[in-house]
């Protein structure tokens, strides 16, 4: 369970609460009348198409956006309060790290802000496999490496609630899988809201889903409640023209028709065992489109 001493208002308070929340930008509502509460640590996958309101939800939870109406609380405290913010960290789409700053100096800078230590900096360098990159400037890194530094930044200090906005975007499948494993380990006693538009990733990392559809809550429940009629996956490889079990090719992607996203790890394992290098795994159609209509 989450360490309740971090929430001195007591165990009766939900860890995360939204009560009839409407929120948006410059008077325009993006979220409308959203209500749910989280009482147990877990990974809660926030699903929805682009523009559905996932990032707006995160910014509202983080206290960056003040809701037009309704109530947002973290551990019983209003989301904009210092008590709530001290127990929450937010990984955004924007890295927010100067291109000319070295990796280690960037982490030291954020450690100072978060009241973390040099030992914490060394810990996240090891955790995210960044030791060999520590002296490089942020601008010299690949997109995947930049994301690893950003993930390392929010793990500098232990929090009770984490908001991760598509943390594996621009990562190769191996690193993306490692990040998901890290998040799963952390979630044993934390609340993690993890946004994605990828059902394979959602099912691999979480059992709970928060589905946002046109700014409204479409589902708050188990991911197993989301059913798909078919699942078409594309795999982009490095230096390989023929891929076993593929039914064809669309552009650079070798196409596989599967029963569901739960079959994806087995396909990836079979291909890597045959020495095939995978650059990207992509859903070739939106398996949630029926839910999003």
Secondary structure, 3 states (H helix, E strand, C coil): CCCHHHCCCCCCCCCEEEEEEEEEECCEEEEEEEEEEECCCEEEEEECCCCCCHHHHHHHHCCCCCCCEEEEEECCEECCCHHHHCCEEEECCCCCCCCCCEHHHHHHHHHHHHCCCHHHHHHHHHHCCCHHHCCCEHHHCCHHHHHHHHHHHHCCCCCCEEEEECCCCCCCHHHHHHHHHHHHHHHHHCEEEEEECCHHHHHHHCCEEEEEECCEEEEEEEHHHCCCCCEEEEEEECCCCCCCCCCEEECCEEEEEECCHHHHHHHHHHHHHCCCCEEEEEECCCCCHHHHC
